Amino acid sequence: MKIIKTFLSFSIGTWIGAAIGIITIPLLTHFFSPEDMGKASMFQLALNILMLFTLFGIDQAFIRFFYEEKTEKLLSKCLALTSIVYACLMVLLYAFRHHISLYLFDEYVPEMIHLLAVTTIINVLNSYAVSIVRMEQKGLLYSIIQICLRLFELIFIGLLLLLMTRDYSIMVYAKTITLLVVTLYAIYATKNIWGKIEAKPGPSVYSYKDIFNFSYPLALTALITWALQSIDKLALKEWSTLTELGIYTAAFKIVLVLQIVQTSFTTYWIPLSYERFNTNQNDETNRLFFSKVSQGISFVMLLGGVLLIMCKDLVALILGAEYASAVSMIPFLVFMPILYTISETTTIGLNFHKKVKVILLISVLTLITAIIGNYWLVPAYNGIGAAMSIGISSIVFFVLRTHFSLKYFPVDYKLGKLYILIFLIFGFAAYSSFYNWSMVNVIIGLALLILTTSFYYTNIKTEIKRFL
């Protein structure tokens, strides 16, 4: 009961924020062309890679060692290491600013380079501030931050539409200003820790070397993960057009509905799973707990995925005529949030036993799958091809994470029925992507909903009784 209440305190902000995000989608597609959406997407892609290198996995070390070190000392050391990496990256960013801008936006735009530099450091500070909130399990505060991120961005887009020329820069400026405001609030809300930051932290449990040694393999993994999440957009930029990329981006925003559950669940699950493991590492009750959580989240995510595929054609009414082709990309895109979320419950063995090299290997194999998939499918099917590649890669990622993890922390996740459902839903996604809506879609969808419910009925029934 306590777990569910805490989960809800973390997730309510994500749900409300996502509702605001959904409201924002028709605003964006109404006022901005697919090409503008494509350019804004490329800015976000560049920001993500800068964030990845700046943090260099150090933020993950901060989370991992949070309960084993004085927070202010750990934060001081992590910020020092992050600042050094950021300074080096900025030298490179400005040294190659012309080439970077031309690749991202097909023109040299100096202000976008400046915004990349500023938004990166703001985002880094936001990452640490939010990590503190998460690890202290302050669910309500976390929810407020998530709501503000969405709400302020919507407000600033509306204001800037009145003040600026209507193009992709409005979306970029709105994101930067929103991040600044929310980050300042998050730091103020955790000022008890930020106020104790030391320029030269004294002796502590973990040295700079310990933090770096834990971080750099994760940085490599994060780089590969970024490549995995970005290869579809890069492929569309290379083998299609910015317009197609913009339509694809709009389709991705619709999948936000499932990412609501993904974000809210993983935010609470990661610290909870570490806490449970550190308390009772080999307790059989603990393994049963992990199994039930995995089955519960599998049921929710698979059900949500089927429903979204069934309702995909309603999206055209939200996006407008220019983005109508996005509906055919949605069915395969749902596999990324579905399988990533489920795998967060099945990969715990690798996390608990710090098997960073295995995690790196999994990411490399998944990336190879994604590269091959995009190479063959994007030139032939454009956005649908990129989405299909994402779906296939997500399945590979899930299978590898799960089965490597079981070697170090065996848990009965009831994988047989899960694989059956994944296979059937993938077939449903393929049919829905290449054929127009008909009653066949409804019949297949309803059959999958019934089958999914029957597979997890016993587990769900037990948990509902406990909740009530």
C-alpha positions in Angstrom: 0.0 0.0 0.0 2.8 2.4 0.9 4.6 1.6 -2.3 1.6 2.4 -4.4 1.0 5.7 -2.6 4.6 6.7 -3.1 4.5 5.7 -6.7 1.4 7.8 -7.2 3.0 10.8 -5.6 5.8 10.5 -8.1 3.6 9.7 -11.1 0.9 12.3 -10.7 3.1 15.1 -11.9 4.2 13.0 -14.9 0.6 12.3 -15.8 -0.5 15.9 -15.5 2.6 17.1 -17.3 1.9 14.6 -20.1 -1.7 15.8 -20.4 -0.3 19.3 -20.9 2.1 17.9 -23.4 -0.7 16.2 -25.3 -2.5 19.6 -25.4 0.6 21.2 -26.7 0.9 18.7 -29.7 -1.9 20.2 -31.8 -0.6 23.7 -31.0 2.8 22.8 -32.3 1.5 21.1 -35.5 -0.9 24.0 -36.2 1.7 26.8 -35.9 4.9 25.0 -37.1 5.6 23.2 -40.3 7.0 19.7 -40.4 10.4 21.2 -41.4 10.4 23.4 -38.3 9.6 20.4 -36.2 12.4 18.6 -37.8 14.9 21.4 -37.0 13.7 21.6 -33.4 14.2 17.8 -33.2 17.8 18.2 -34.4 18.4 20.8 -31.7 17.1 18.4 -29.1 19.3 15.6 -30.5 22.4 17.8 -30.3 21.4 18.9 -26.7 21.1 15.2 -25.7 24.6 14.3 -27.0 26.1 17.3 -25.2 24.3 16.3 -22.0 25.5 12.8 -22.4 29.2 13.8 -22.7 29.0 16.5 -20.1 27.5 14.2 -17.5 29.8 11.3 -18.6 27.9 8.9 -16.4 28.8 10.9 -13.3 25.2 11.5 -12.6 24.7 7.7 -12.4 27.6 7.5 -9.9 25.8 10.2 -7.9 22.6 8.0 -7.8 24.5 4.8 -7.1 26.5 6.1 -4.2 23.8 8.4 -2.8 23.0 6.3 0.2 26.7 5.4 0.9 28.2 8.9 1.1 27.4 12.4 2.5 25.3 13.9 -0.2 26.9 17.4 -0.2 30.4 15.9 -0.5 29.3 13.5 -3.3 27.6 16.3 -5.1 30.6 18.6 -4.8 32.9 16.0 -6.4 30.4 15.1 -9.1 29.9 18.8 -10.1 33.7 19.4 -10.2 34.2 16.5 -12.6 31.2 17.5 -14.7 32.5 21.1 -14.9 35.8 20.0 -16.3 34.1 17.9 -19.0 31.7 20.8 -19.9 34.6 23.2 -20.4 36.3 20.8 -22.8 33.1 20.3 -24.7 32.5 24.0 -25.1 35.9 24.5 -26.7 35.0 21.8 -29.3 31.5 23.1 -29.8 32.7 26.6 -30.7 35.7 25.4 -32.7 33.4 23.5 -35.0 30.3 25.7 -34.7 29.9 26.3 -38.5 30.0 22.6 -39.3 27.7 21.6 -36.5 25.1 24.3 -37.3 25.1 23.4 -41.0 24.6 19.7 -40.3 21.8 20.4 -37.8 19.9 23.1 -39.5 21.2 23.2 -43.1 22.4 26.8 -42.4 24.8 28.6 -40.0 22.8 30.0 -37.1 25.1 31.4 -34.3 22.3 31.9 -31.8 21.5 28.2 -31.9 25.1 27.4 -30.9 24.9 29.8 -28.0 21.6 28.3 -26.9 23.1 24.8 -27.1 25.9 25.9 -24.7 23.6 27.6 -22.3 20.9 25.0 -22.3 23.4 22.2 -21.7 24.7 23.6 -18.4 21.2 24.4 -17.2 20.1 20.9 -18.0 23.1 19.4 -16.1 22.2 21.4 -13.0 18.6 20.3 -13.4 19.7 16.7 -13.7 21.5 16.7 -10.3 18.7 18.7 -8.6 16.0 16.3 -9.8 18.2 13.3 -8.8 18.4 14.6 -5.2 14.6 14.9 -5.2 14.2 11.3 -6.6 16.7 9.7 -4.2 15.2 11.4 -1.2 11.8 10.1 -2.5 10.1 13.4 -2.4 7.3 12.4 -4.7 5.1 15.6 -4.5 8.1 17.9 -5.2 9.1 15.8 -8.1 5.6 16.0 -9.5 5.5 19.8 -9.2 8.8 20.0 -11.1 7.4 17.8 -13.9 4.2 19.8 -14.2 6.1 23.1 -14.3 8.4 21.8 -17.1 5.4 21.1 -19.3 3.2 24.0 -18.3 5.9 26.7 -18.6 7.0 25.4 -21.9 3.4 25.7 -23.2 3.1 29.2 -21.8 6.4 30.4 -23.2 5.6 29.0 -26.6 2.4 31.0 -26.6 4.1 34.2 -25.5 6.9 33.9 -28.0 4.4 33.3 -30.8 3.3 36.8 -30.2 6.7 38.3 -30.0 8.9 36.4 -32.5 8.9 35.2 -36.1 7.1 31.9 -36.3 9.8 29.3 -36.8 11.6 26.5 -34.9 13.6 29.0 -32.7 10.5 29.7 -30.7 10.4 26.0 -29.5 14.1 26.2 -28.7 13.9 29.4 -26.7 10.8 28.2 -24.9 12.6 25.0 -23.8 15.7 27.0 -22.6 13.7 29.5 -20.6 11.5 26.8 -19.0 14.6 24.7 -18.0 16.1 27.8 -16.4 13.1 28.7 -14.3 12.4 25.1 -13.2 16.1 24.4 -12.4 16.3 27.4 -10.2 13.2 26.2 -8.4 14.5 22.7 -8.0 17.8 24.0 -6.6 16.0 26.2 -4.2 13.8 23.3 -3.0 16.9 21.3 -2.2 19.0 24.2 -0.9 19.8 22.3 2.3 22.2 20.2 0.1 23.3 22.8 -2.5 24.1 25.3 0.3 26.7 22.9 1.7 28.7 22.4 -1.6 32.4 22.5 -1.0 35.0 23.8 -3.5 37.5 21.4 -2.0 35.6 18.5 -0.3 37.6 16.8 2.3 38.1 13.0 2.9 35.1 10.9 2.0 34.0 7.3 1.3 34.4 7.7 -2.5 37.3 9.5 -4.2 37.3 11.3 -7.6 38.9 8.2 -9.0 36.2 5.9 -7.6 33.5 8.1 -9.1 35.2 8.2 -12.5 35.9 4.5 -12.6 32.2 3.8 -12.0 31.1 6.5 -14.4 33.1 6.0 -17.6 31.8 2.6 -18.6 28.3 3.9 -18.0 29.2 6.9 -20.2 30.1 4.6 -23.0 26.9 2.7 -22.5 25.0 6.0 -22.4 26.7 7.1 -25.7 25.6 3.9 -27.3 22.1 4.3 -25.9 22.0 7.9 -27.3 23.0 6.5 -30.7 20.3 3.9 -30.4 17.7 6.5 -29.6 19.0 8.9 -32.3 19.9 6.6 -35.2 16.3 6.8 -36.5 16.4 10.6 -36.6 19.9 10.7 -38.1 18.8 8.1 -40.7 15.8 10.2 -41.7 18.0 13.3 -41.9 20.5 11.4 -44.1 18.2 9.4 -46.3 14.9 11.3 -46.2 14.1 15.0 -45.5 13.7 17.4 -42.5 9.9 17.4 -43.3 9.7 13.6 -42.9 11.7 13.9 -39.7 9.3 16.5 -38.5 6.3 14.2 -39.1 8.2 11.3 -37.4 8.8 13.6 -34.4 5.1 14.4 -34.2 4.4 10.6 -34.1 6.9 10.2 -31.3 5.1 12.9 -29.3 2.0 10.8 -29.5 3.8 7.9 -28.0 4.3 10.2 -25.0 1.1 8.6 -23.7 3.0 5.4 -22.9 6.1 7.3 -21.8 4.1 8.7 -19.0 4.0 5.3 -17.4 7.6 4.7 -18.3 8.9 7.9 -16.8 6.8 7.8 -13.6 7.6 4.1 -13.0 11.4 4.2 -13.6 11.7 7.4 -11.5 10.5 5.6 -8.4 11.5 2.1 -9.3 15.3 2.6 -9.5 15.9 3.9 -5.9 13.3 1.4 -4.6 14.9 -1.6 -6.2 18.4 -0.7 -4.9 16.9 -0.2 -1.4 15.1 -3.5 -1.4 18.2 -5.3 -2.7 20.6 -3.7 -0.2 18.2 -4.7 2.7 17.5 -8.3 1.7 19.8 -9.4 -1.1 19.1 -13.1 -1.2 15.6 -13.2 0.4 13.1 -15.3 -1.6 10.4 -12.9 -0.6 12.4 -10.2 -2.4 12.6 -12.2 -5.6 8.8 -12.8 -5.5 8.4 -9.0 -5.0 10.5 -8.3 -8.1 8.5 -10.9 -10.1 5.1 -9.4 -9.2 6.3 -5.9 -10.0 7.5 -7.0 -13.4 4.3 -8.8 -14.2 2.2 -5.9 -13.1 4.1 -3.3 -15.2 4.1 -5.8 -18.2 0.3 -5.9 -18.0 -0.1 -2.1 -17.9 2.4 -1.4 -20.7 1.1 -4.1 -23.0 -2.5 -3.1 -22.5 -1.6 0.5 -23.2 0.4 -0.4 -26.3 -2.5 -2.3 -27.8 -5.0 0.5 -27.1 -2.7 3.1 -28.7 -2.3 1.0 -31.8 -6.1 0.5 -32.0 -6.7 4.3 -31.7 -3.9 5.4 -33.9 -6.1 6.8 -36.7 -7.7 9.3 -34.2 -4.3 10.9 -34.1 -4.8 12.5 -37.5 -7.6 14.6 -36.1 -5.2 15.9 -33.4 -2.2 16.5 -35.7 -3.8 18.0 -38.7 -3.5 17.3 -42.5 0.2 18.0 -42.8 1.1 15.4 -40.2 -1.5 12.7 -41.2 1.1 10.2 -42.3 2.4 10.1 -38.7 -0.3 7.6 -37.8 1.4 4.8 -39.7 4.6 5.3 -37.7 2.9 5.0 -34.3 2.3 1.2 -34.1 6.0 0.2 -34.1 7.1 3.2 -32.0 5.1 1.9 -29.0 7.6 -0.9 -28.5 10.3 1.4 -27.3 8.5 2.7 -24.1 6.8 -0.6 -23.5 9.9 -2.9 -23.6 12.2 -0.3 -22.0 9.9 0.0 -19.0 9.4 -3.7 -18.6 13.1 -4.3 -19.0 13.8 -1.9 -16.1 12.3 -4.6 -13.8 14.1 -7.6 -15.5 17.6 -6.1 -15.8 18.0 -5.6 -12.0 20.6 -8.4 -11.8 23.0 -6.4 -13.9 22.5 -3.2 -11.9 22.7 -4.8 -8.5 26.0 -6.6 -9.3 27.4 -3.6 -11.2 27.9 -5.6 -14.5 28.7 -2.4 -16.5 30.6 -4.3 -19.2 27.7 -6.6 -19.8 25.4 -3.6 -20.0 27.8 -2.0 -22.5 27.8 -5.2 -24.6 24.0 -5.3 -24.7 23.9 -1.7 -25.9 26.5 -2.4 -28.6 24.5 -5.4 -30.0 21.3 -3.4 -29.9 22.9 -0.5 -31.7 24.2 -2.8 -34.4 20.7 -4.1 -34.9 19.3 -0.5 -35.1 22.0 0.6 -37.7 21.3 -2.4 -39.9 17.5 -1.9 -39.6 17.6 1.8 -40.4 20.1 1.2 -43.3 17.7 -1.2 -45.0 14.3 0.1 -44.0 14.5 4.0 -44.0 15.4 4.4 -47.7 12.5 2.1 -48.6 9.8 3.1 -46.1 11.0 6.5 -44.7 9.4 7.2 -41.3 7.6 3.8 -41.1 11.0 2.1 -41.8 12.6 4.1 -38.9 9.7 3.1 -36.6 9.9 -0.5 -37.6 13.7 -0.5 -36.9 13.0 1.0 -33.4 10.5 -1.8 -32.8 12.9 -4.6 -33.7 15.8 -3.0 -31.8 13.6 -2.6 -28.7 12.8 -6.3 -28.7 16.5 -7.3 -29.1 17.3 -4.8 -26.2 14.7 -6.4 -23.9 15.7 -10.0 -24.6 19.4 -9.3 -24.0 18.9 -7.3 -20.9 16.6 -9.8 -19.4 18.5 -13.0 -20.1 21.9 -11.6 -19.1 20.4 -10.3 -15.8 18.9 -13.7 -15.0 22.5 -15.2 -14.8 23.3 -12.9 -11.8 19.9 -12.6 -10.1 17.5 -15.4 -11.0 13.8 -14.4 -10.8 10.7 -16.1 -12.3 9.3 -13.3 -14.5 6.9 -15.7 -16.4 8.7 -14.8 -19.7 6.8 -17.4 -21.8 3.5 -15.6 -21.8 5.3 -12.2 -22.2 7.1 -13.3 -25.3 3.9 -14.7 -26.9 2.2 -11.3 -26.3 5.2 -9.4 -27.7 5.2 -11.5 -30.9 1.4 -11.1 -31.4 1.4 -7.3 -30.8 4.3 -6.9 -33.2 2.2 -8.6 -35.9 -0.7 -6.3 -35.0 1.7 -3.3 -35.3 2.8 -4.5 -38.8 -0.8 -4.9 -40.0 -1.8 -1.5 -38.6 1.2 0.3 -40.2 0.6 -0.9 -43.8 -3.2 -1.2 -43.9 -5.9 1.5 -43.5 -8.2 1.3 -40.5 -11.0 -1.3 -40.6 -13.0 -3.5 -38.3 -10.2 -6.0 -38.5 -8.0 -3.6 -36.4 -10.7 -3.5 -33.8 -11.2 -7.3 -33.7 -7.5 -8.0 -33.5 -7.1 -5.3 -30.8 -9.9 -6.6 -28.7 -8.6 -10.2 -28.9 -5.2 -9.0 -27.7 -6.7 -7.0 -24.8 -8.6 -10.1 -23.7 -5.6 -12.4 -24.1 -3.3 -10.0 -22.2 -5.8 -9.7 -19.3 -6.3 -13.5 -19.1 -2.5 -14.1 -19.0 -2.1 -11.7 -16.0 -5.5 -12.1 -14.4 -4.4 -14.0 -11.3 -1.5 -11.6 -10.5 -3.6 -8.5 -11.0 -6.6 -9.8 -9.1 -4.3 -10.6 -6.1 -2.8 -7.1 -6.1 -6.2 -5.3 -6.5 -7.5 -7.3 -3.4 -4.4 -6.2 -1.4 -4.9 -2.6 -2.5 -8.6 -2.6 -1.5 
